[in-house]
Amino acid sequence: MSLYAYKAMDADGRLVFGRMDAVNPIDLEMRLKRMDLDFINGDPVKQHGFGGMKITRRELITFCFHLEQLSRAGVPIIESLADLRDSLDNPRFREVLADLIESVEGGKTLSQAMAAHATVFDGVFISLIKAGEETGNLTEVLHNLTESLKWQDELAAQTKKLVMYPAFMGTVVVLVTLFMMLYLVPKMVGFIQNMGQQLPMHTKILIATSNFFVNHWYVVIGLPLLLAVAVAVAVKTDPRARYRYDAAKLRLPWIGDILNKIILSRFAGVFAMMYGSGISILDSIRTTQGIVGNVVIREGLQRVEEMIGDGQNVTVAFQNVGLFPPLVIRMLRVGENTGSLDEALANVSYFYNRDVRESIARVQAMIEPAMTMAVGLILGWVMLSVLGPIYDTITKLKF
């Protein structure tokens, strides 16, 4: 397909300008016609416009909610998609819905039409829509998807909150340190050295550190950046490096435990939704492996899938892999014995989600005083090293 810049006219006679992917001008005209737009002209352009616009999770939430409401009201799926298409502001999403309408009109199911847009609808989304179509519970599946996407959005916000706050505070500490070592201390060094007295060891260390920062600032600033780029490239290209990196994240003090809970909460919530929608346990585990975002936990889920495939029950498989603590294992065992495994998994997700919120609040309460103490220690070291010799000189003066 090529990206076309088009000019068209809507039903009210107003000119509409935009960009859309199409095979050729005739295909472009047909696509615009499905959007109730009369094609005027269009020219191909480079692929840098709306075709690359991202479709956010919030837009997917709106899509699922509106489709659920229209489906519950008995509106046919094609008409529902057409109404949704006309109400969207994102041109890229409008284009995707136009293609869904075209595919459904051509005889495909909604899940089959969505499968052609894997970058918009992931494997979990498509599997759930397919299960809803096969069981006749599409409306309920859309409701569950809406709630799940809202929950994932909240979980993503919590994860961002966990990472961004320490990063911000760490940046402040680094900037304060650079300011003192590159500007403040060098201004005072000449005065201290001209006093002509023996300097204490901590003052000599401060001066040597400041001189290193001033004379080798490119190493101080460039080396961490180079290391970060090297790690990013290694993680992206080498599976072994990615495994060690993901394992190291889970071993970080305080933060690693929270990240582990966030991942398992996401897994349990989606697994419960898929299993409750009629998808088999093995298919649910296999599909959810792609959403955990951590190689270590994904390999653990792969071992769980193999154990269940070999005949072990769900509780024993999770217990042998060691993904969940004993309390969660007991919840799974009760759910499996009573035939309500989906409810047990939903409780696991709720348990972890609540624990994550409380853990993030505790970590944030600890980070602020820790960073303040770090800045205070650096300032104290500088003041002691600078003012100490000055004070010693003043006390030796005779009036």
MOFEN-V620123 format. One record per pair of residues at least 12 apart in sequence whose C-alpha atoms are under 10 Angstrom apart, sorted by the first residue. I is the first residue (numbers start at 1). J is the second residue. Records with the same first field share a line. If there is no record, write none. Layout:
BEGIN
I->J, J
END
This chain:
BEGIN
1->20, 21, 22, 23, 24, 27
2->20, 21, 22, 23, 24, 25, 28, 43, 44, 45, 46, 47, 51
3->19, 20, 21, 22, 23, 24, 28, 42, 43, 44, 45, 46, 47, 48, 49, 50, 51
4->18, 19, 20, 21, 22, 23, 24, 25, 28, 41, 42, 43, 44, 45, 46, 47, 49, 50, 51
5->17, 18, 19, 20, 21, 28, 41, 42, 43, 44, 45, 46, 49, 50
6->18, 19, 20, 25, 28, 29, 32, 39, 40, 41, 42, 43, 44, 45
7->19, 32, 37, 38, 39, 40, 41, 42, 43
8->29, 32, 33, 36, 37, 38, 39, 40, 41, 42
9->32, 36, 37, 38, 39, 40
10->32, 33, 35, 36, 37, 38, 39
11->36, 37, 38
12->37
13->37, 38
14->37
15->37, 38, 40
16->37, 38, 39, 40
17->42
18->42, 49, 50, 91
19->42, 43, 44, 45, 47, 49, 50, 51, 91, 92, 95
20->32, 42, 44, 45, 49, 50, 51, 91, 92, 94, 95, 96
21->44, 45, 47, 49, 50, 51, 92, 95, 96
22->44, 95
24->42, 43, 44
25->39, 41, 42, 43, 44
26->39
28->41, 42
29->41, 42
30->98, 102
31->95, 98, 99, 101, 102
32->95, 98
33->98
34->82, 85, 98, 99, 101, 102
35->82, 83, 85, 86, 94, 95, 97, 98
36->82, 86
49->91, 92
50->90, 91, 92, 93, 95
51->91, 92, 93, 95, 96
52->92
53->90, 91, 92, 93
54->90, 92, 93, 119, 120
55->90, 91, 92, 93, 96, 119, 120, 121
56->90, 93, 120
57->120, 149, 150, 152, 153
58->146, 149, 150, 153
59->88, 89, 90, 93
60->93, 120, 121, 145, 146, 149, 150
61->142, 143, 145, 146, 147, 148, 149, 150, 153
62->84, 88, 146, 149, 150
63->81, 84, 85, 87, 88, 93, 97, 142, 146
64->84, 139, 141, 142, 143, 144, 145, 146, 147, 149
65->139, 142, 143, 144, 145, 146, 147
66->80, 81, 83, 84, 142, 143, 146
67->80, 81, 83, 84, 138, 139, 142, 143, 146
68->80, 138, 139, 140, 141, 142, 143, 144, 145, 146
69->139, 142, 143
70->83, 84, 139
71->138, 139, 140, 142
72->138, 139, 140, 142, 143
73->139
74->139
77->101, 104, 109, 110
78->97, 100, 101, 102, 103, 104, 105, 110
79->101
80->101
81->94, 97, 98, 100, 101, 104
82->94, 97, 98, 100, 101
83->97
84->97, 98
85->97, 98, 101
86->98
93->120
96->113, 114, 116, 117, 120
97->113, 114
99->113, 114, 116, 117
100->112, 113, 114, 115, 116, 117
101->113
103->116
109->129, 130, 133
110->126, 129, 130, 133
111->125, 126, 127, 128, 129, 130, 131, 132, 133
112->126, 127, 129, 130
113->126
114->126, 129, 130
115->127
122->287, 290, 291
123->287, 288, 290, 291
124->145, 270, 271, 273, 274, 284, 286, 287, 288, 289, 290, 291
125->141, 142, 145, 149, 270, 274, 287
127->274, 277, 279, 283, 284, 287
128->141, 142, 144, 145, 273, 274, 275, 276, 277, 278, 279, 284
129->141, 142, 145, 277
130->277, 279
131->274, 275, 277, 278, 279
132->277, 278, 279
134->278
135->277, 278
137->277, 278
138->277
140->277
141->273, 274, 276, 277
144->270, 273, 274, 276, 277
145->270, 273, 274
147->273
148->266, 269, 270, 273
149->270
151->266, 269, 353
152->265, 266, 269, 270
154->353
155->262, 263, 265, 266, 353, 356, 357
156->262, 266
158->262, 353, 356, 357, 360
159->258, 259, 262, 263, 356, 357, 360
161->360, 361, 364
162->255, 258, 259, 356, 357, 359, 360, 361, 363, 364
163->255, 259, 360
165->363, 364, 367, 368
166->255, 363, 364, 367, 368, 371
169->367, 368, 370, 371, 372
170->367, 371, 374, 375
172->371, 372, 375
173->371, 372, 374, 375, 376, 378
174->375
176->375, 378, 379
177->210, 375, 378, 379
178->210, 213, 214, 217, 220, 221
180->210, 378, 379, 382
181->206, 207, 208, 209, 210, 211, 212, 213, 214, 382
182->209, 210, 211, 212, 213, 214, 215, 217
183->210, 213, 214
184->210, 382
185->206, 207, 209, 210, 211, 382, 383, 385, 386
186->207, 210, 211, 214
188->207, 386, 387
189->203, 204, 206, 207, 210, 211, 386
191->386, 390
192->385, 386, 387, 388, 389, 390, 393
193->207, 389
195->389, 390, 393
196->393
197->389, 390, 392, 393
198->389
199->385, 386, 388, 389, 392
200->385, 388, 389
201->385
202->381, 382, 384, 385, 386, 388
203->381, 382, 383, 384, 385, 386, 387, 388, 389
204->385
205->385
206->381, 382, 385, 386
207->382, 385, 386
231->245
232->245
239->295
240->295
242->294, 295, 296
243->294, 295, 296, 297, 299
244->295, 296
245->294, 295, 296
246->293, 294, 295, 296, 297
247->294, 295, 296, 297
248->296
249->294
250->294, 296, 297
254->359, 360, 362, 363
255->359, 360, 363
257->356, 359
258->352, 355, 356, 357, 358, 359, 360, 363
259->294, 356, 360
260->292, 294, 297, 323, 324, 352, 356
261->324, 349, 351, 352, 353, 354, 355, 356, 359
262->292, 349, 352, 353, 355, 356, 357
263->291, 292, 293, 294, 297, 349, 352, 353
264->292, 297, 323, 324, 348, 349, 352, 353
265->292, 345, 346, 347, 348, 349, 350, 351, 352, 353, 354, 355, 356
266->288, 291, 292, 349, 350, 352, 353
267->284, 285, 288, 289, 290, 291, 292, 297, 301, 345, 348, 349
268->285, 288, 342, 344, 345, 346, 347, 348, 349, 350, 352
269->288, 342, 343, 345, 346, 347, 348, 349, 350, 352, 353
270->284, 285, 287, 288, 291, 342, 345, 346, 349
271->283, 284, 285, 286, 287, 288, 289, 341, 342, 345, 346, 349
272->284, 341, 342, 343, 344, 345, 346, 347, 348, 349
273->342, 343, 345, 346
274->287, 288, 342
275->341, 342, 343, 345
276->340, 341, 342, 343, 345, 346
277->342
281->305, 308, 309, 314, 341
282->302, 304, 305, 306, 308, 309, 314
283->305
284->305
285->298, 301, 302, 304, 305, 308
286->298, 301, 302, 304, 305
288->301
289->301, 302, 305
297->321, 323
299->321
300->317, 318, 320, 321, 322, 323
301->317, 318, 321, 323
302->321
303->317, 318, 320, 321
304->316, 317, 318, 319, 320, 321, 322, 323
305->317, 318
307->320, 321
313->333, 336
314->329, 332, 333, 336, 341
315->328, 329, 330, 331, 332, 333, 334, 335, 336, 337, 341
316->329, 332, 333
317->329
318->332
319->332
324->348
327->348
328->344, 345, 347, 348, 349, 351, 352
329->344, 348
330->344
331->343, 344, 345, 347, 348
332->344, 345, 347, 348
335->347
END
